[in-house]
Amino acid sequence: MSVVRLEHLTKIFSGKTPAVDDFSLSIGDGEFLVLVGPSGCGKSTILRMIAGLEEATSGEVIIDDERVTDWAPKARDIAMVFQNYALYPHMTVQDNMGFALKLRHVPKTHIQEQVESTAQLLGLQEYLERKPKALSGGQRQRVAMGRALVRQPRVFLLDEPLSNLDAKLRVSMRAELARLHQRYRVTTVYVTHDQVEAMTLGDRIAVLNNGRLQQVGTPEELYLAPANRFVAGFMGSPSMNFATVSLRADDPVTVSLDGVEFAIPDALRRYPGLAQYLGSQVVLGLRPAAFSLAGPGATAVIEVVPLGVEALGDEKHVLFEAPRYRTGRAPAGADDVPVAVDDTSADRLWTAKVQQHADLAIGRPVRLAIDPCEAYFFDGNDGHAILRAEQPAVASREAQAA
């Protein structure tokens, strides 16, 4: 087990735009840290710089107080599991798992013991004489994990190892990874673009965008107290809904959204930073769970026309056009429901979660109630969060400066 410190890592491939921009982070002994963000945000590049497979333009990689930035990959005592498994096709499972130890000239009896004990742990005993082409995707992934475990490295690096698996197998492999980490407690850095994987696996999560660290914290911290609008929109599934709203300095403070006005209970006590925005506009954030079907006594109600209804068994998701701050604006009619939604128009959609038995249909108006206590607020210019008083200020220094 080891402590990994990354100090001001920067990587520029071509041109002037950094793929990784001044990235600093400390990863604790035995910690499972997840790097998450959209495609192209620099997370795999960071992993490759830790492994020594990519040379840093500037900055340092430090493992157990040793500066390994200029060390060859094999000298860093790091095991990496790739997205495509990277197994040797001509070797059996046993030879694949023991190959790294063979290169170190470890005695054959010790290699066999290590491979057999690891294969038993991963349920691979009956496949030791098979070659990779005779294995399923999940079995190949376990072989790749086994090859890393056999080495007993200082640090595990995993680059989207579950992305090639089907949905059910991904869930079971997530549980397997969590169990293995709990048993071995090897310092682990895990890269994924799937925020569900990040939330379920990570002791801490580091969120990146455009090569810069946005926020680092526990899954609960990132979900409940996002540092900025990007983190709020990225963490959580379905993602948070956003709209520009006006704040009126009433008692209590009133929000105007799409012609609907509703009060925020104890707004200035719960969101002290809102005081400077009274009489102006901010960005309102509402998670899908902040909505419900409007009952007779509901006060904060918007009328929408579903553009899509997704029945998920235990709940339904309602997709509808994002409200605009425009007093008196009427909801779209049934004839305005689009046949298809492209990436551009998807940004205009909001999602609400409602109960599974809700009677909903595309194109038929429905009234949704908003829970004002579930509101989030963000600055309209730089997107930084106006934090709740009861939530810790978990934003990283980089995130606050972004």
NORTACOR-V775031 format. One record per backbone hydrogen bond with DSSP energy under -0.5 kcal/mol. CO is the residue of the C=O (numbers start at 1). NH is the residue of the N-H. Records with the same first field share a line. If there is no record, write none. Layout:
CO->NH + NH
This chain:
2->30
3->64
4->27
5->7 + 62
6->8 + 25
7->60
9->23
10->57 + 58
11->19 + 20
16->18
20->11 + 22
22->24
23->9
25->6
26->28
27->4
28->31
31->33 + 188
32->203 + 204
33->190
34->36 + 206
35->192
36->208
38->41
41->211
42->46
43->47
44->48
45->49
46->50
47->51
48->52 + 53 + 54
58->10
60->7
61->68 + 69
62->5
63->66
65->67
66->63 + 68
68->71
72->75 + 76
73->76
74->77
77->154 + 155
79->157
80->82
81->159
82->85
84->86
87->89
88->91
91->132
92->96
93->97
94->98
95->99
96->99
98->102
99->103
100->104
101->106
102->105
107->111
108->112
109->113
110->114
111->115
112->116
113->117
114->118
115->119
116->120
117->121
118->122
119->123 + 124 + 125
120->123
124->127
125->128
127->93 + 130
128->94
130->93
131->134
132->135
136->140
137->141
138->142
139->143
140->144
141->145
142->146
143->147
144->148
145->149
146->150
147->151
148->152 + 153
149->152
154->187
155->79
156->189
157->81
158->160 + 191
160->163
162->165
166->170
167->171
168->172
169->173
170->174
171->175
172->176
173->177
174->178
175->179
176->180
177->181
178->182
179->183
180->184
181->185
187->156
188->33
189->158
190->35
191->160
192->37
193->195
194->198
195->199
196->200
197->201
198->202
204->34
205->207 + 217
206->36
207->214 + 215
209->212
211->21
212->209
215->207
217->205
218->222
219->223
220->224
221->225
227->385
228->232
229->233
230->234
231->235
232->240
234->236
241->286
243->284
245->282
246->256
247->279
248->250 + 254
253->264
254->248
255->257 + 262
256->246
257->260
260->257
262->255
263->265
264->267
266->270
267->271
270->389
271->274
272->275
273->276
274->277 + 278
275->278
277->280
280->247
282->245 + 284
283->378
284->243
285->376
286->241
287->290
288->291 + 353
290->371
292->369
295->298
299->301
300->370
302->304 + 368
304->306 + 366
305->321
306->363
308->319
309->311
310->312 + 317
312->314
314->356
315->312
316->354
317->310 + 319
318->352
319->307 + 308
320->350
324->326
326->329
333->336
334->337
342->346
343->347
344->347
345->348
346->349
348->322
350->320
352->318
354->316
355->358
358->360
361->364
363->365
364->306
366->304 + 368
367->294
368->302
369->292
370->372
371->374
372->375
374->287
376->285
377->386
378->283
379->383
383->229
384->379
385->387
388->391
392->394
394->216
396->400
397->401
398->402
